[in-house]
Amino acid sequence: MKVLVVYDSLYGNTALVARVIGEAAAGEAAVLSVGEAKPAELCSFDLVVIGSPTQGGRATEAMRALLARIPALNGANVAVFDTRLVARWVKVFGYAAGKIADELKALGATLVTEPEGFFVEGKEGPLAEGELARATTWARSLLASPTG
């Protein structure tokens, strides 16, 4: 299975999660930063995983710019994750993953699972204990699904 993981990362936490997902996919997995990704090539993968830190309740500016350049996805299989704080006030604004998923679905993508959030302990991290192991488990579940 050809898997593409595209991520943006401000402090390295989202990049760590993206790499773990790519490692779990093994085989033909590519892990690219948002600046390296080519929107027109997304449909050439069996599964595309998109990840961004949550900033002000949404994806980073770079990730939003990439999403704006993606052509119709016509049923492409996608999964979405974000990194996020646990703080109560953050819930007021929401998280990036759900908003990214909504944009991808509007472009015709098929969401293979609900958006996932991985927790950081502070604005700059680090990732909360056990989150990289949870990311590995999540990635393996994506690959084991009938669409993955």
N, C-alpha and C positions, 0 to 999 in steps of 0.2 A: 504494500500500500504506500502510495506517495503522499506524504504529509508535509505541509508547510506551516510553520509557526512564525507569525509576524508579531513583533512586540515593540513597544516603546518603554523606556525605563529612564527615570530621572535619577535614582539613587542606587540602581543596580538590583533592587529586589525583584522587579518584574522580569528582568533579564535572567535572573537565577531560575525563576519558575519556568520561563520559556525554555531554557536549556534542559531542565529536568524533563519537561514534556517531550522535547525533541529526542532526548536519550531514551525515554520509555518507548517512543515510536520506532527507534532503531531503523534498520533498512534504509529506505529512501526518504529520510527526513531532512528537511532544510529548516534552519532556524535563522531568521533574518530580522535585523532591526527595521523599524519603520522606514528609515531612509534608504534601505537596500531593496525593499519590496517593490515589485512592478505590478500595479493593479491589474493590468490586462492578462497577467499570467496566472491569476488565482484560480481560474476554472480548469487549469491543467493538472490540478492536484485532486486526489481522492478525498482529502480532508484538509481544511484550512482552519487553523486555530489562531485567533486574534487575542492579544492581551495588552492591557494598558494600566498604568496606575490610575487611581481615581483622584482627580484634581478638581475641586469645586463641584463635586457631584457628577462629573463626566470624564471622558477620556482626555488625554493630553491634546494640546493643539496640533502637534505633529500627527497623532493618530486620527484626529478629526479631519485633517487635510487629506490624509491617505483615503479615508472612507469616502470623502467627497469625490475622489478620482476613480473609484471602482466602477467599472461598467456593470451591466446586468449580470447577475450570477446564475440565473436559470437553473435552480435546483442544486447548486454546488453545496456540498456538505460542509458545515461550519460549526465551530464551537468557540466560546468566548470566555475569557477570564479577566479578572482585574486583581490588583493588590489594593488593600483598603485598611483604614484604621477601624478600630473597634468602637471608638467614641460615639456616644449617643447623638451628639449634634450632627455627626456625619450622615446619619440616617435621614435627617431633614432634607438634604440635598440629593440623596440617592447615591448610586454607585455607577461606575463606568460600564461594567459588563452588560447590564440590562439595556442601556442606551445603545451600545454598539450592536447588540443582538437585534434590537428593533430596526436599526439602520440596515443591517445585512439582510434581514427578512424582507424589508421593503424593496431591496434590490433583487429579490427572488431566491435568496439562499435558503437552504433547509437547515434549521438548527437541530443538531443531533442530540443535544442535551441542554438542560437549563444552564444559563450563565453561572459561572462559579467565581467566588471571591476567596482570595488568599490573604490572610491577615498579617499586617506589619505592626510592630510595637510602638512605633513613633513615625513622625512625618518622613524621616529619612531611613526608617527601619531600625533594626533588622527585621527580617521575617520572624513571626512568632514561632515558637518551638513546635516542631512537627509539621509545619506547612510544606516543606519540600517533600516529605514522605507522602503527605496528602496529595500533592501535585502529581507525584508518580502514580499513585492509585487512581486518581482522576483520569490521567492520560491513558492508563491501561484499560480503564472502563470505556473510554472513547473508542479505542482500537478493537475492543471486544464486541462492541455493539454491531447489530446487523448492517447499519449504514456506514460504520467506521472501518 
